[in-house]
Amino acid sequence: MNSPESISDLSFSFHGINHVTLPVSDKTKSETFYVGILGLIKINIGSSLWIRIGEQFIHLNQSTVIPSSSFAHFAIRVENLRSYLNVLQNKGVDIFDLDDDLKEISLNTDFEKANRQFFLRDPDGHLLELIDATNSFFHPV
């Protein structure tokens, strides 16, 4: 019996995540949040709403079924994170920390803490993480 071919022996390569799809209850409200508040770039593809983050995308899909809040999330690397956090707070965005049990707690203002990350939720309760683009902890390669 032949052993299965190792996947590392095959001649193809991965280039990254193209997009993540999030179900949203109101595309207009989500567009206002991701484009108007977070400052990300809107891409129109037919009737679909896509948001560009660097070379990746978020596909916001109108849905009547929105998963309950959980730790499932995606993280966005941000240059000059501290300045960006100030902008978001001035726009009224609730930025928070998570405790060891992954429960939301007040924002710890220790911005110099190693491996710092920050969290917020979109209008449908999806968890987003913001990390400093220069923090090597989040680049394990």
C-alpha positions in Angstrom: 0.0 0.0 0.0 1.4 3.4 -1.0 1.4 6.2 1.6 -0.5 9.3 0.6 1.5 12.0 -1.1 2.7 14.7 1.3 1.0 18.0 0.7 4.4 19.7 0.9 5.5 17.7 -2.1 2.9 19.2 -4.4 3.8 22.1 -6.6 1.5 24.9 -5.5 1.6 27.7 -3.0 -0.7 29.7 -0.9 -0.7 33.5 -1.2 -2.9 34.6 1.7 -6.5 35.0 2.6 -8.5 36.8 -0.1 -11.6 37.6 1.9 -13.8 36.8 4.9 -17.5 36.9 4.5 -19.6 38.4 7.4 -23.4 38.2 7.5 -24.9 41.7 8.3 -28.4 42.7 9.1 -28.2 46.1 7.4 -25.6 46.7 4.7 -26.1 50.5 4.9 -25.4 50.6 8.6 -22.4 48.3 8.1 -21.0 50.4 5.2 -21.3 53.5 7.5 -19.3 51.7 10.2 -16.6 50.1 8.0 -16.1 53.0 5.6 -17.4 56.1 7.4 -16.1 55.3 10.9 -13.2 52.9 10.4 -12.0 54.6 7.2 -11.7 51.4 5.2 -12.2 51.4 1.4 -15.5 50.3 -0.2 -15.5 48.2 -3.3 -18.7 47.7 -5.3 -19.1 44.3 -7.1 -22.6 44.0 -8.4 -25.0 44.3 -5.4 -22.3 43.0 -3.0 -20.5 45.2 -0.5 -16.8 44.5 -0.2 -14.4 46.3 2.1 -10.7 46.5 1.2 -8.1 46.1 4.0 -4.6 46.2 2.4 -4.6 43.3 -0.1 -7.5 41.4 1.6 -11.2 42.0 1.6 -14.3 41.7 3.9 -17.4 40.7 2.0 -20.5 42.0 3.9 -23.4 39.8 3.0 -27.0 40.8 3.8 -28.5 38.1 6.0 -31.4 37.5 8.4 -29.2 35.1 10.4 -26.4 36.7 12.4 -24.4 34.5 14.7 -24.4 35.4 18.4 -21.3 37.2 19.6 -18.3 35.0 20.4 -14.5 35.2 20.3 -14.6 34.5 16.5 -12.9 37.5 15.0 -10.4 38.9 12.5 -7.5 41.3 13.3 -6.5 44.4 11.4 -2.9 45.6 11.4 -2.8 49.3 11.7 0.2 51.7 11.2 0.2 54.4 13.9 -2.4 52.5 15.9 -2.4 54.8 18.9 -3.4 57.8 16.7 -6.0 55.7 15.0 -7.5 54.6 18.4 -7.8 58.3 19.3 -9.7 59.0 16.0 -12.1 56.1 16.7 -12.7 57.1 20.3 -13.5 60.7 19.1 -16.1 59.2 16.7 -17.7 57.4 19.7 -16.5 53.9 18.9 -16.4 51.7 22.1 -12.9 50.2 22.2 -12.3 47.6 25.0 -10.1 44.9 26.3 -10.8 41.2 27.0 -10.1 39.5 30.3 -8.7 36.0 30.7 -12.2 34.5 30.2 -12.6 36.5 26.9 -15.2 38.8 28.5 -15.3 42.5 27.6 -13.7 44.8 30.1 -12.9 48.5 30.2 -10.1 49.7 28.0 -6.7 49.4 29.7 -4.9 52.6 28.7 -1.5 50.9 29.1 -0.6 51.5 25.5 3.0 50.5 26.0 2.2 47.0 27.2 3.9 44.4 25.1 1.8 42.6 22.5 -1.0 45.0 22.9 -4.3 44.5 21.1 -7.6 46.3 21.2 -11.1 45.2 20.4 -14.4 46.7 19.1 -17.6 45.4 17.6 -19.4 46.3 14.4 -23.1 47.1 14.3 -24.0 43.4 14.1 -21.7 42.4 17.1 -18.8 40.9 15.0 -15.6 41.2 17.0 -12.7 43.1 15.4 -9.2 43.2 16.8 -6.8 46.1 16.1 -3.0 45.4 16.4 0.0 47.6 15.7 1.5 46.8 12.3 5.0 46.9 13.8 4.3 44.4 16.6 6.4 41.3 15.8 4.3 39.1 18.2 1.5 39.1 15.6 3.9 38.1 12.8 5.1 34.6 13.9 7.0 33.9 10.6 
